[in-house]
């Protein structure tokens, strides 16, 4: 068994599962619920999605040849609520995930120990993937938590229901 190939297959599956799980939560929300913020220090589901997309595009565009923090990225702007419709939001979300998953698909096992940079710091490709696994899972959890809170008793579970 090729460990590198198995690793890439597994992480790709996990990232796809995270995307699908987030989208199942997002589907349960109305357009206004996507933009709901619990307080001024928190983010809406829409802001989290915008930030994730911005991160994916920055990190995974020209992955092997440029720093993962692109000069054109304005991270602070990702936390500004300027997206107005679910359609705009979903287009941005898909663009980010497509950028990321296309690049991930192009990584071969011989790339895994190659050094790339993120914010001028060297990372192996494995480190970069794992960094994003942590980051995206963190935000998917936030999306699910907010959606579950908003839907309350109307929430449709995404995993095994309680007492089953």
N, C-alpha and C positions, 0 to 999 in steps of 0.2 A: 504494500500500500504506500502511495506517495503522500506523506504527511502534509506537505504544502498544499497539494491539490485538495486534499480532504478539508484542510483548514479553510481554504477559500470557498469551497462549496458550502461549508457549514456557516461561515459568517454571512455569506450572500443570502442563504436561507433565513438567517436570523434578522438581517436588515429588512428583507422583504416581509417577514412576519410582523416586524415592528411597524412598518408602513401600513400594512393591511389592518392591524389592530387599531392604530391611530385613526385610520379612515372609517372604521366601523363606529368609533366613538363620534367622529366628526359628522357622520351621516345622521346621527341621532339629534343633532343640534339644528335649531332654526338659524336663519341668517343673523338675526339679532343676537342670539345666544353665542354665536361665534365671536362677536365683538364685545361681549360682556366682560367687565373687569370688576373684581371684588373690591378693590381699593386702588388708590393712586400709585402704590408701590408694587402692584402686581401686574401681570400680563394677561391679556385675553388669549383665547385659543388662536385667534387670527394673528396676533403678534408673535406667539410662539412659532406658528407655522411659517411666518415671514422670516423670522430669525433663522430657523432651521434651513430654509431654502437658501438664504443669503450665505450661510455657513457652507452648505453643500457646494454651491457654485464657486465660492472662493477656494475652498480646500481642494476640490476635485477637478477643476479646470486646469489643464496643463500640469497635471499632478507631478510628473517626474521632472519637469523642467523649470518650474517657477515656485516661489514660496507659496505656501498654502494660505497666507494672509495677503491677498492681492491688494495692490495700491489703490485700485478703484473701489474697493469695498468700504462702505461706511457703516460699520457695525452699529453705531449709535442710532443711525437712521432705521435700522431694522426694528427698533423698539418704538417707532412712531406709528400711530394708527392711521395711516393714510390709505390703506386698502378699504374700499367701500362696499364691495360686493363679494358674495361667495364665489361667483364665477372667476373674478380676478384672483382671488385668494387660491382657488384650486389650480388655476393655470400656473401661478408662481410655485406652489407646492409641487406640482408635477414636474416643472422645469428643474427644480432643485434635485428631486429624487432621480430624474432621468439622467442629469449630469453625473450624479454620484454613482448610480448603479451601472451606467455605461462604463465609467472609468474602472469601477471595481471588477466588472466582467473582463476588462482588458488586462488585468494584473495576472501574471503567471507566477508559478511557484518560485522561479528563479529571481523574481523581483522582491520577494518578501524581506530579504535582509539588506536590500539596497537602501541607501540614505536619501531622504528627501528633507525639505525644511518646512517648518510651520513657525511663523513669527521669528524667523532667523535662528531657530533651534533645530539641530539635526534630530531626525527620528528615522528609525527603520520603517519600512512600509508596514510591517506588523504593528509597530507602535502607533502609527498613524491610523490604521484601521481600528485598533482597540480604543484609541482616544475617541474616535467618532462613535464607536459602539456605546461607550459610556455616555457621551454627550447626547446622542440621539435618543437613547433609551430614557435618559433623564427627562428630556422634553416630551417624549411620548407619554411617559407616566404623568406629567403635568396635564397634558391634553385630556387624558382619560379621567384624571381626578376632577378636573373642572367640569367635564361633560357629565360625569356621574353625579356631581353635586347639583348641577343645574337640572338634570332630568329627574332626580330623586326617585320617587316610586315608579316613574315611567321608564327608568333605565333598563335597557336590555343588556344583560350580562355579555361580556366578550369572551369569557372563559367558562369554566364549569360552574353552574349555579350552586349557591349554597345548599347544603343538605342533599346533594345529588351524588 
